[in-house]
Amino acid sequence: MPNSTPAQHERTPAADNTTMFIFGAGGDLVKRLLIPSLYNLDRDQLIDPEMQIVGIDLAEYDDDAFRAHLKQFIAEKAADSHSEGRIKSLDESRWAEFEQRIHYLKGDFTDEAVYRQIEDAIAASGNDNAIFYCATSSRFFSNIAKQLGQAGLLTEQGENYRRLIVEKPFGHDLESARALNADLLEVMREDQIYRIDHFLGKETVQNILVARFANVLFEPFWNNHYIDHIQITAAETVGVEERAAFYDKAGAMRDMVPNHLFQLLAMVAIEPPAAFGADALRSEKSKVLGAIRPWTPEEAAHNSARGRYEAGQLDDQPVPGYLDEDGVDADSQTETFVAMKVMVDNWRWVGVPFYLRTGKRMSARDTEIAICFKPAPYAQFRNTDVERMASNWLIIQIQPNEGMWFDFQAKRPGPELEMDTVKMGFAYKDFFDLPAATGYETLIYDCLTGDQMLFQRADTIENGWRAVEPFQQAWSRESTTGENDIEGYAAGSDGPDGAHKLIQRDGRLWHQVGSPTGPGVAPVPSGR
């Protein structure tokens, strides 16, 4: 039964009043996730009732047209069972009140006049707090920050604050990430910058820290003495949808690995922070990513696989291949799937491989961390059919069925000694009354209250790109020489053969994607 105690938001104070300016307000991110998140925060009384939201873009809207555009999209998505973090139903009266605080400013991000209008809007609000949200293409991030700095809009006075939220991708390689960090830090302090990764707003991701450090059961075994390997999977059933222009330049590696997957890796692998605070936690995460073994390009090619979805079936419906999607270059060399093996070279994790994979048009939507423990060293069941012991698995499922499950061995009922894998665990929905959420609510609230714990720091970003640089170099060399290592895989499958060979040559198998109740069939690592 769900927990009957009051929801946390009922005990959490509302953030101080502010004005949020959203650059790129006409984009998909704003209507699909940001405005629904702000609506949910307003529903839960976590933002000030006077907070104003100002969208900025080139599209031809006034306030009323912009509000109608948002409402139509959100109402349609409310009924879509495949929509991530959807609003289950749009409360007409609540929306009517909420939308009065949404405004629209038509203008070009590169035009100084826009920033004068922003200054006027802050002055008119009677409140000097301001948050600037870059929901634009990454090529505008530096320009927006510099324009804000030149206009004096990042200068803080007294108790008032000015903060910048930057979406991913934060650069497209190590060099560009360093350049972007330098541009931002030229006009503001690090504590004013909020580099956002919405995966870190999900309850199950945050629960990794609680599970590890608040339960004596886990931490003594969370090391290379007991853990055989760790798998991190982010599988999607969707294709590129309306993001072809962005995705065909980024691909699965740049879109997912240095941010989403490495953030999950860092949360799993960090040392206990000295204190539960932003600086201590972010320092430990940066250390983990900095400890990832720097493969040579040749080693990176050997320890990775790339794929691209081809035509196939999903939910018994035919879907096109990537090269047939609208907006994709027919000669594209972009991957839609990547699998890779990385090693974290520190005392806790030396010798424990981390296998990462992410892809589009896979068999199921499933983001999970699968931790495989070493099997018992000896099966002491002499004269029985039990010749060797299966491994225990801890599955942390981030989405869609948020929760944690533990696989362990039990005897089957009957006169003979036979073992089977049984599951113990919990789903969040069975224990807590969770309101509809997108994953952005926690992060936006934290920015409003000045808590940077779940946001990336400059050194963490650069360490992530440094770790993927050998893979980028290897693939760039292959493209230059005319080789093509991008394997096709059928839409609705679990990726290309190369991904399975990558892990099988180590005597392991991928954990099953998309089991409806949490973990799927747990493979047994072979002896090594």
Secondary structure, 3 states (H helix, E strand, C coil): CCCCCCCHHHCCCCCCCCEEEEECCCCHHHHHHHHHHHHHHHHCCCCCCCCEEEEEECCCCCHHHHHHHHHHHHHHHHCCCCCCCCCCCCCHHHHHHHHHHEEEEECCCCCHHHHHHHHHHHHHHCCCCEEEEECCCHHHHHHHHHHHHHCCCCCCCCCCCEEEEECCCCCCCHHHHHHHHHHHHHHCCHHHEEECCHHHHCHHHHHHHHHHHCCCCCHHHCCCCCEEEEEEEEECCCCCCCCHHHHHHHHHHHHHHHHHHHHHHHHHHCCCCCCCCHHHHHHHHHHHHHCECCCCHHHHHHCEEEEEEECEEECCEEECCHHHCCCCCCCCCCCCEEEEEEEECCCCCCCCEEEEEEECCECCCEEEEEEEECCCCCCCCCCCCCCCCCCCEEEEEEECCCEEEEEEEEECCCCCCCEEEEEEEEEHHHHCCCCCCCCHHHHHHHHHHCCCCCCECHHHHHHHHHHHHHHHHHHHHHHHCCCCCEEEEECCECCCHHHHHHHHCCCCCCCCCCCCCCCCCCCCCCCC
